Every structure is written in C-alpha cells, then in structure tokens.
Amino acid sequence: MKQQTAGIHHITAFVKNPQDNVDFYAGFLGLRLVKKTINFDAPEVYHLYFGNEQGSPGTAITFFPWPQARSGQVGGGQVGFTTYVVPKGALSFWEARLRKFKMTYYHNQRFGETYLQFQDKDGLQLEIVEREEGPNSKWAFGGIPADKAIKGFGGAVLYSMQPEKTMHVLENLMGLEKSGEEAGLVRFRAAGDLGNVIDINAAPMQRGQEGAGTVHHIAWRAKDDQDHRKWQEAVSEYGLHPTDIVDRQYFNAVYFRENGGILFEIATDPPGFARDEPMESLGEKLMLPEWFEPYRQQIEQGLLPFEVRVLKEDQE
C-alpha cells in the first residue's frame, strides 16, 4: 500500500534572538510555547517549539535562536512561506492586529483564497489564511481570544530548484494529490485537515542561503513508529537517502533531501510534548534529555534568558 502523509508535522527555522522570537510567536501570533529545550546537536543553542495548546502535529513551528547567526536569503531549496490558518471570519481581526502593531503586510490572492503576508523580525516569510477545516485552538493569550486564534498550519509554499522532481516526490512518495495550477504555482493537498495545502513554484528558483530568517526543514506526519519505519523504507525505495531513525524525545525523525533541494523530515505523531512535563505547565522549564542532564548548570549559563510576556500593545 502506498504511503500517504496527513500533512505537515512541524516546520523548523533559524532566528537570532530568543526574546524577539518569543515576543513574536507567543506575544504577537498568540501561539503557546509548548517546549523549551536545546538543539540536541548543538546544546549551546535553544530549540523552542510553539503551537496550539498542546503542540499538536500540524501546529508546531520550532526555532534554533542563535544571536551570532548570519542572516539567510529565502530561495530555492527552502520553504518560501509558512502558512497559518485561522477560523472563518477571523482574517479581519488579524489584519487589524497587523495594523495595530504597525507591521508591513500584503494581500495575496491565489486559488480563490485571500492571504495576509508578512515577515517576522528575522525575515521569515509568513502568511495567514482563513478556512473552515481543522479544529480551533483552545489557547488564548494577550490580545488574541481562542475563537480568533491560529489553528495551526494551513500548509506551506515550497521553493524548489527542480520543481518537477519535487512535485513527483509530493505526489508519488508523500501521497499528496495535485488539485490545481494558477499563476506559476501548482497546488497539492494532503489527507489531513491541518498543514495539508502545499503550493509549489512551477519554474525553477535560484538556491537560497541558509541562515536566520529561513526554514531549515519541513517535517511530514507519520502515524506511529510502525508507519515511520515504512516511510523510511519507502524513501529508500524511491531512490532517495533517508537517515537512520533519530530519537528527538517528542517524536522520532528520519531526514532526507529531495531533488529540488528541500530538506524533508518524517516525524511520528507520538509521543508528543506532554511526555516529560504536565500539560498545564508546558514550556515553562528548560527540558533536557537525560544524556545532557549532568551538564544542566553549564548549559543554562550559556543560554540567554527570556520570558513569555504580553506585549505592550496588548496592555493599552
């Protein structure tokens, strides 16, 4: 049986300052900081996860904040836009919020939908669209009530250096279905109701440069460990080169680079972010895997402190 992903599991990006990162994604966008940990491959760098109330698959955006990072350039071989979805009727709330915070934004129309496009402080390209599908978030923070809150990912716009090959991967490996073409973009849909709409450029794009303000990888959902192993086999049989299965504590991961240059990951839905701290206090404490626990004091001393806070614009 052909493998089929439900859609995006998470998206991971590079940024510079952790406080700026938290102020934007928790303070401005109203996402919940569901996990504060470190980059297991570079323990001097935070790994911060933001999502809905529990960081469900399809809602989690994650960051490596490193103040010394160079600025990147968005281009081929990357996620071009990360798309967020809000409830029907909430787009006007978000447009008013962008104006309130004096943020530059643009309207974009494609495939019969209106998108608000803007950037975070590091230049990461984001957009918001409203749709019926997908469960509402239960998380409210600052000036954002739960009924206007971001549900999770609407999907993503992929920038490929070899779009025909990337589209073949989406359709014939990942199990997405082509659903339309318009204005130089091709649309695909995954089986789930969040993180399920993927647009990709039809013409090749020049390679981007990795750095702050760019996406490191996009992760796709696997149902469980058994399904995950099938994905690893399917990627190998397709002719790409998956890594070994890597334990990321909150999911297991397999990585591979598709032929258009974009780094893909397959990540398991379980066990989730509540495996090592209570749901009511997610993201409040620096969580370390057991092999780093003996070095906690040293690690904490090397990390910049930050706080999740209501921004001044929401206190007026």
Sine and cosine of phi, psi and omega as CSV:
sin_phi,cos_phi,sin_psi,cos_psi,sin_omega,cos_omega
0.00,0.00,0.70,-0.72,-0.02,-1.00
-0.92,0.39,0.67,-0.74,0.05,-1.00
-0.94,0.34,0.52,-0.85,0.01,-1.00
-0.52,-0.86,0.89,-0.46,0.02,-1.00
-1.00,0.10,0.51,-0.86,0.07,-1.00
-0.96,0.27,-0.28,0.96,-0.01,-1.00
0.65,-0.76,-0.39,-0.92,-0.06,-1.00
-0.95,0.33,0.71,-0.71,0.14,-0.99
-1.00,0.02,-0.83,0.56,0.07,-1.00
-0.42,-0.91,0.21,-0.98,0.10,-1.00
-0.77,-0.64,0.69,-0.72,-0.06,-1.00
-0.85,-0.53,0.72,-0.69,-0.09,-1.00
-0.70,-0.71,0.25,-0.97,0.08,-1.00
-0.99,-0.16,0.68,-0.73,0.13,-0.99
-0.64,-0.76,0.01,-1.00,-0.04,-1.00
-0.98,-0.21,-0.95,0.31,-0.19,-0.98
-1.00,-0.09,0.80,-0.60,-0.05,-1.00
-0.90,0.43,-0.60,0.80,0.00,-1.00
-0.92,0.40,-0.67,0.74,0.07,-1.00
-0.87,0.50,-0.66,0.75,-0.01,-1.00
-0.89,0.46,-0.72,0.69,-0.01,-1.00
-0.93,0.36,-0.64,0.77,0.02,-1.00
-0.88,0.48,-0.61,0.79,-0.04,-1.00
-0.97,0.25,-0.78,0.63,-0.15,-0.99
-0.99,0.14,-0.55,0.84,0.09,-1.00
-1.00,-0.02,-0.75,0.66,-0.08,-1.00
-0.94,0.34,-0.79,0.61,-0.05,-1.00
-0.99,0.11,-0.78,0.62,-0.04,-1.00
-0.99,0.17,-0.30,0.95,0.07,-1.00
0.98,0.22,0.31,0.95,0.06,-1.00
-0.97,0.23,0.38,-0.93,0.04,-1.00
-1.00,-0.01,0.75,-0.66,0.18,-0.98
-0.96,0.29,0.96,-0.27,-0.12,-0.99
-0.99,-0.15,-0.23,0.97,0.04,-1.00
-0.40,-0.92,0.77,-0.64,0.11,-0.99
-0.90,-0.44,0.96,-0.28,0.01,-1.00
-0.64,-0.77,-0.36,-0.93,-0.02,-1.00
-0.82,-0.57,0.31,-0.95,0.16,-0.99
-0.94,0.35,0.93,-0.38,-0.08,-1.00
-0.88,0.48,-0.38,0.92,0.02,-1.00
-1.00,-0.03,-0.19,0.98,0.02,-1.00
-0.49,-0.87,0.98,0.18,-0.19,-0.98
-0.91,0.42,-0.10,1.00,0.08,-1.00
-0.99,0.13,-0.02,1.00,-0.04,-1.00
-0.88,-0.48,0.72,-0.69,0.12,-0.99
-0.87,0.49,0.40,-0.92,0.33,-0.95
-0.79,-0.62,0.94,-0.34,-0.08,-1.00
-0.94,-0.33,0.69,-0.72,-0.03,-1.00
-0.87,-0.49,0.76,-0.65,0.05,-1.00
-0.82,-0.57,0.63,-0.78,0.03,-1.00
-0.24,-0.97,-0.45,-0.89,0.09,-1.00
-0.97,0.23,-0.28,-0.96,-0.15,-0.99
-0.86,0.50,-0.43,0.90,0.01,-1.00
-0.82,-0.57,0.15,0.99,-0.01,-1.00
0.91,0.42,0.64,0.77,-0.05,-1.00
-0.85,0.53,0.51,-0.86,0.13,-0.99
-0.80,0.59,0.69,-0.72,-0.08,-1.00
1.00,-0.09,-0.04,1.00,0.01,-1.00
-0.81,-0.59,-0.22,0.97,-0.24,-0.97
-1.00,-0.06,0.87,-0.49,0.18,-0.98
-0.96,-0.29,0.68,-0.73,-0.12,-0.99
-0.79,-0.61,0.47,-0.88,-0.12,-0.99
-0.68,-0.74,0.55,-0.84,0.23,-0.97
-0.95,-0.31,1.00,-0.10,0.02,-1.00
-0.99,0.10,0.85,-0.53,-0.02,-1.00
-0.66,-0.75,0.96,-0.29,-0.09,-1.00
-0.83,0.56,-0.47,0.88,-0.03,-1.00
-1.00,0.07,0.02,1.00,-0.06,-1.00
-0.90,0.43,0.61,-0.79,0.14,-0.99
-0.97,0.25,0.36,-0.93,0.08,-1.00
-0.98,0.19,0.70,-0.72,0.01,-1.00
-1.00,-0.02,0.00,-1.00,0.06,-1.00
-0.76,-0.65,0.86,-0.51,-0.03,-1.00
-0.93,0.36,0.75,-0.66,-0.01,-1.00
-0.13,-0.99,-0.32,-0.95,-0.06,-1.00
-0.85,0.52,0.58,-0.82,-0.04,-1.00
1.00,0.08,0.31,0.95,-0.05,-1.00
-0.64,-0.77,0.20,-0.98,0.30,-0.95
-0.97,0.23,0.84,-0.55,-0.03,-1.00
-0.99,0.15,-0.77,0.64,0.07,-1.00
-0.79,-0.61,0.71,-0.71,0.19,-0.98
-1.00,-0.06,0.84,-0.55,-0.11,-0.99
-0.98,-0.19,0.80,-0.59,0.11,-0.99
-0.97,-0.26,0.53,-0.85,0.00,-1.00
-0.89,-0.45,0.67,-0.75,0.04,-1.00
-0.83,-0.56,0.27,-0.96,-0.02,-1.00
-0.88,0.47,0.43,-0.90,0.09,-1.00
-0.81,0.58,0.73,-0.69,0.00,-1.00
1.00,0.00,-0.09,1.00,-0.07,-1.00
-1.00,-0.07,-0.12,0.99,-0.09,-1.00
-0.90,0.44,-0.57,0.82,0.02,-1.00
-0.91,0.41,-0.57,0.82,0.08,-1.00
-0.87,0.50,-0.69,0.72,-0.05,-1.00
-0.96,0.29,-0.54,0.84,0.09,-1.00
-0.91,0.42,-0.67,0.74,0.05,-1.00
-0.90,0.44,-0.59,0.81,0.02,-1.00
-0.92,0.39,-0.67,0.75,0.07,-1.00
-0.86,0.50,-0.65,0.76,0.04,-1.00
-0.92,0.38,-0.67,0.74,0.00,-1.00
-0.84,0.53,-0.63,0.78,-0.01,-1.00
-1.00,0.00,0.15,0.99,0.05,-1.00
0.82,0.58,0.68,0.74,0.01,-1.00
-0.99,-0.13,0.65,-0.76,0.08,-1.00
-0.96,0.28,0.74,-0.67,0.03,-1.00
-0.53,-0.85,0.27,-0.96,-0.03,-1.00
-0.71,-0.70,0.46,-0.89,0.15,-0.99
-1.00,-0.05,0.69,-0.73,0.08,-1.00
-0.76,-0.65,0.74,-0.67,0.03,-1.00
-0.94,-0.34,0.80,-0.59,0.13,-0.99
-0.40,-0.92,0.60,-0.80,0.02,-1.00
0.76,0.65,0.64,0.77,0.08,-1.00
0.97,0.24,0.21,0.98,-0.02,-1.00
-0.85,-0.53,0.47,-0.89,0.07,-1.00
-0.97,-0.23,0.76,-0.65,0.00,-1.00
-0.87,-0.49,0.64,-0.77,0.21,-0.98
-0.99,-0.13,0.87,-0.49,-0.06,-1.00
-0.93,-0.37,0.68,-0.73,-0.05,-1.00
-0.35,-0.94,0.01,-1.00,-0.02,-1.00
-0.77,-0.64,0.46,-0.89,0.17,-0.99
-0.99,0.15,-0.05,-1.00,-0.11,-0.99
-0.89,0.45,-0.45,0.89,-0.01,-1.00
-1.00,0.00,-0.09,1.00,0.01,-1.00
0.99,-0.12,0.12,0.99,0.07,-1.00
-0.90,0.44,0.76,-0.65,-0.09,-1.00
-1.00,0.05,0.83,-0.56,-0.07,-1.00
-0.79,-0.61,0.34,-0.94,0.11,-0.99
-0.46,-0.89,0.43,-0.90,0.01,-1.00
-0.83,-0.57,0.70,-0.71,0.05,-1.00
-0.72,-0.70,0.46,-0.89,0.06,-1.00
-0.96,-0.28,0.66,-0.76,0.02,-1.00
-0.50,-0.86,0.41,-0.91,0.07,-1.00
-0.96,0.29,-0.65,0.76,-0.18,-0.98
-0.94,0.34,0.47,-0.88,0.02,-1.00
1.00,-0.08,0.65,-0.76,0.00,-1.00
-0.93,0.36,0.57,-0.82,0.07,-1.00
-0.93,0.36,0.50,-0.87,0.14,-0.99
-0.95,0.32,0.49,-0.87,0.09,-1.00
-0.98,-0.20,0.09,1.00,-0.11,-0.99
-1.00,-0.10,0.77,-0.64,0.09,-1.00
-0.84,-0.55,0.67,-0.74,-0.01,-1.00
-0.43,-0.90,0.59,-0.80,0.04,-1.00
0.85,0.53,-0.81,-0.58,-0.04,-1.00
-0.99,-0.10,0.32,0.95,-0.10,-1.00
-0.90,-0.44,0.95,-0.31,0.07,-1.00
-0.96,0.29,0.38,-0.93,-0.06,-1.00
-0.87,0.50,-0.53,0.85,-0.06,-1.00
-0.97,0.24,-0.12,0.99,0.09,-1.00
-0.92,-0.40,-0.07,1.00,-0.15,-0.99
-0.93,0.36,0.42,-0.91,0.10,-1.00
-0.88,0.48,0.78,-0.63,0.03,-1.00
-0.97,0.24,-0.62,0.79,-0.09,-1.00
0.38,-0.92,-0.47,-0.88,0.02,-1.00
-0.98,0.21,0.68,-0.74,0.25,-0.97
-0.99,0.12,-0.49,0.87,-0.02,-1.00
0.42,-0.91,-0.63,-0.78,-0.02,-1.00
-0.30,-0.95,0.38,-0.93,0.19,-0.98
-0.96,-0.29,0.88,-0.48,-0.03,-1.00
-1.00,-0.06,0.67,-0.74,0.08,-1.00
-0.95,-0.31,0.95,-0.32,-0.10,-1.00
-0.94,-0.34,0.58,-0.81,0.10,-0.99
-0.99,0.10,-0.34,0.94,0.08,-1.00
-0.68,-0.74,0.97,0.25,-0.17,-0.98
-0.86,0.52,-0.56,0.83,0.01,-1.00
-0.87,0.49,-0.64,0.77,0.00,-1.00
-0.95,0.32,-0.63,0.78,0.05,-1.00
-0.90,0.43,-0.66,0.75,0.01,-1.00
-0.90,0.43,-0.58,0.81,0.04,-1.00
-0.90,0.44,-0.64,0.77,0.05,-1.00
-0.89,0.45,-0.72,0.69,-0.01,-1.00
-0.86,0.52,-0.68,0.74,-0.11,-0.99
-0.99,0.13,-0.68,0.73,-0.19,-0.98
-0.98,-0.18,-0.28,0.96,0.09,-1.00
-0.95,-0.32,-0.76,0.65,-0.09,-1.00
-0.99,0.14,-0.30,0.95,0.08,-1.00
0.99,0.12,0.34,0.94,0.08,-1.00
-0.99,0.17,0.36,-0.93,0.01,-1.00
-0.92,-0.39,0.74,-0.67,0.07,-1.00
-0.93,0.37,0.74,-0.67,-0.08,-1.00
-0.80,-0.60,-0.07,1.00,0.04,-1.00
0.16,-0.99,0.25,-0.97,0.09,-1.00
-0.68,-0.73,0.64,-0.77,-0.04,-1.00
-0.23,-0.97,0.76,-0.64,0.17,-0.99
0.76,0.65,0.72,0.69,0.07,-1.00
0.99,0.16,0.16,0.99,0.04,-1.00
-0.85,-0.53,0.50,-0.86,0.10,-0.99
-0.87,-0.50,0.72,-0.69,-0.07,-1.00
-0.96,-0.27,0.68,-0.73,0.08,-1.00
-0.80,-0.59,0.45,-0.89,0.03,-1.00
-0.80,-0.61,0.68,-0.73,0.11,-0.99
-1.00,-0.08,0.06,-1.00,-0.16,-0.99
-0.98,0.19,-0.36,0.93,-0.11,-0.99
-0.99,0.11,-0.11,-0.99,-0.01,-1.00
-0.92,-0.39,0.04,1.00,0.18,-0.98
-0.73,-0.68,0.51,-0.86,0.02,-1.00
0.85,0.53,0.56,0.83,-0.22,-0.98
-0.93,-0.38,-0.11,0.99,-0.07,-1.00
-0.92,-0.40,0.91,-0.42,-0.08,-1.00
-0.88,-0.47,0.85,-0.53,0.11,-0.99
-0.96,-0.29,0.59,-0.81,-0.02,-1.00
-0.65,-0.76,0.60,-0.80,0.04,-1.00
-0.89,0.45,0.66,-0.75,0.00,-1.00
-0.99,0.12,-0.42,0.91,0.01,-1.00
-0.96,-0.27,0.54,-0.84,-0.02,-1.00
-0.86,0.50,0.53,-0.85,0.04,-1.00
-0.88,-0.47,0.48,-0.88,0.03,-1.00
-0.94,0.34,0.52,-0.85,-0.05,-1.00
-0.86,0.51,0.70,-0.71,0.13,-0.99
-0.99,0.13,0.05,-1.00,0.03,-1.00
-0.86,-0.51,0.84,-0.55,-0.04,-1.00
-0.91,0.41,0.64,-0.77,0.03,-1.00
0.29,-0.96,-0.08,-1.00,-0.02,-1.00
-0.83,0.55,0.70,-0.71,-0.03,-1.00
1.00,-0.02,0.15,0.99,0.06,-1.00
-0.80,-0.60,0.36,-0.93,0.02,-1.00
-1.00,0.06,0.74,-0.68,0.06,-1.00
-0.98,0.18,-0.73,0.68,0.02,-1.00
-0.38,-0.92,0.33,-0.95,0.11,-0.99
-0.89,-0.45,0.76,-0.65,-0.05,-1.00
-0.94,-0.33,0.64,-0.77,-0.02,-1.00
-0.93,-0.36,0.44,-0.90,-0.15,-0.99
-0.99,0.11,0.70,-0.71,0.25,-0.97
-0.90,-0.44,0.61,-0.79,-0.12,-0.99
-0.91,0.42,-0.67,0.75,-0.09,-1.00
-0.28,-0.96,-0.10,-1.00,-0.06,-1.00
-0.90,0.44,-0.62,0.79,0.02,-1.00
-0.90,0.44,-0.73,0.68,0.05,-1.00
-0.88,0.48,-0.61,0.79,-0.01,-1.00
-0.87,0.48,-0.69,0.72,0.02,-1.00
-0.90,0.44,-0.59,0.81,0.07,-1.00
-0.90,0.44,-0.62,0.79,0.05,-1.00
-0.89,0.46,-0.70,0.71,0.01,-1.00
-0.85,0.52,-0.69,0.73,0.03,-1.00
-0.91,0.41,-0.65,0.76,-0.03,-1.00
-0.91,0.42,-0.65,0.76,0.03,-1.00
-0.89,0.45,-0.68,0.73,0.01,-1.00
-0.91,0.42,-0.69,0.72,0.01,-1.00
-0.91,0.42,-0.48,0.88,0.04,-1.00
-0.94,0.35,-0.35,0.94,0.01,-1.00
0.96,-0.27,0.11,0.99,0.09,-1.00
-1.00,-0.09,-0.01,-1.00,-0.20,-0.98
-0.81,-0.59,1.00,0.05,-0.01,-1.00
-0.95,0.30,0.50,-0.87,0.12,-0.99
-0.97,0.25,0.11,-0.99,0.22,-0.97
-0.90,0.44,0.27,-0.96,0.08,-1.00
-0.95,0.30,0.79,-0.61,-0.05,-1.00
-0.93,-0.37,0.75,-0.66,0.04,-1.00
-0.99,0.14,0.94,-0.35,0.05,-1.00
-0.98,-0.20,0.34,0.94,0.05,-1.00
0.95,0.32,-0.75,0.66,-0.09,-1.00
-0.98,-0.22,-0.11,0.99,0.11,-0.99
-0.20,-0.98,0.32,-0.95,0.17,-0.99
-0.99,-0.14,0.51,-0.86,-0.16,-0.99
-0.74,-0.67,0.59,-0.81,0.21,-0.98
-0.76,-0.65,0.71,-0.71,-0.06,-1.00
-0.89,-0.45,0.51,-0.86,0.16,-0.99
-0.33,-0.95,0.46,-0.89,0.04,-1.00
-0.97,-0.23,0.85,-0.53,0.01,-1.00
-0.98,0.21,0.18,-0.98,-0.19,-0.98
-0.95,0.32,-0.21,0.98,0.10,-0.99
-1.00,0.06,0.01,1.00,0.10,-0.99
0.99,-0.16,-0.06,1.00,-0.07,-1.00
-1.00,0.04,0.73,-0.68,0.04,-1.00
-0.98,0.18,0.89,-0.46,0.03,-1.00
-0.98,-0.22,0.51,-0.86,0.15,-0.99
-0.76,-0.65,0.55,-0.84,0.22,-0.98
-0.94,-0.34,0.83,-0.56,-0.08,-1.00
-0.81,-0.59,0.62,-0.78,0.00,-1.00
-0.98,0.22,0.60,-0.80,0.10,-0.99
-0.87,0.49,-0.76,0.65,0.05,-1.00
-1.00,0.04,0.30,-0.95,0.13,0.99
-1.00,0.03,-0.27,0.96,0.02,-1.00
1.00,-0.02,0.05,-1.00,-0.20,-0.98
-1.00,0.09,-0.19,0.98,0.01,-1.00
-1.00,0.01,0.18,0.98,-0.05,-1.00
-0.94,0.34,-0.40,0.92,-0.08,-1.00
-0.77,-0.64,0.12,0.99,0.10,-0.99
-0.36,-0.93,0.44,-0.90,-0.06,-1.00
-0.90,0.44,0.52,-0.85,-0.01,-1.00
-0.82,0.57,-0.63,0.78,-0.08,-1.00
-0.95,0.33,-0.28,0.96,-0.03,-1.00
-0.84,-0.55,0.44,0.90,0.03,-1.00
-0.83,0.56,0.68,-0.74,0.12,-0.99
0.99,0.16,0.02,1.00,-0.09,-1.00
-1.00,0.05,-0.45,0.89,-0.07,-1.00
-0.87,-0.49,0.55,-0.84,0.12,-0.99
-0.93,0.37,0.91,-0.42,-0.02,-1.00
-0.99,-0.17,0.77,-0.63,-0.02,-1.00
-0.86,-0.51,0.62,-0.79,0.15,-0.99
-0.91,0.40,0.37,-0.93,-0.15,-0.99
-0.85,0.53,-0.51,0.86,-0.05,-1.00
-0.96,0.27,-0.24,0.97,0.08,-1.00
-0.98,-0.20,-0.20,0.98,-0.08,-1.00
-0.83,0.56,-0.62,0.78,0.02,-1.00
-0.88,0.47,-0.31,0.95,-0.05,-1.00
-0.96,-0.28,0.29,0.96,-0.10,-1.00
-0.80,0.59,-0.77,0.64,-0.08,-1.00
-0.86,0.50,-0.70,0.71,0.00,-1.00
-0.90,0.44,-0.69,0.72,0.00,-1.00
-0.90,0.43,-0.73,0.69,-0.03,-1.00
-0.89,0.46,-0.60,0.80,0.01,-1.00
-0.92,0.40,-0.44,0.90,-0.02,-1.00
-1.00,0.01,-0.07,1.00,-0.04,-1.00
-0.98,-0.22,0.64,-0.77,0.06,-1.00
-0.94,0.34,0.73,-0.68,0.06,-1.00
-0.95,0.32,0.45,-0.89,0.09,-1.00
-0.45,-0.89,0.19,-0.98,0.06,-1.00
-0.64,-0.77,0.51,-0.86,0.16,-0.99
-0.99,0.12,0.84,-0.53,-0.12,-0.99
-0.61,-0.80,0.47,-0.88,0.13,-0.99
-0.97,0.25,0.79,-0.61,-0.07,-1.00
-0.96,0.27,0.40,-0.92,-0.11,-0.99
-0.87,0.50,-0.55,0.83,0.02,-1.00
-0.89,0.46,-0.44,0.90,0.02,-1.00
-1.00,-0.04,-0.03,1.00,0.04,-1.00
-0.98,-0.18,-0.16,0.99,-0.06,-1.00
-0.99,0.14,0.00,0.00,0.00,0.00
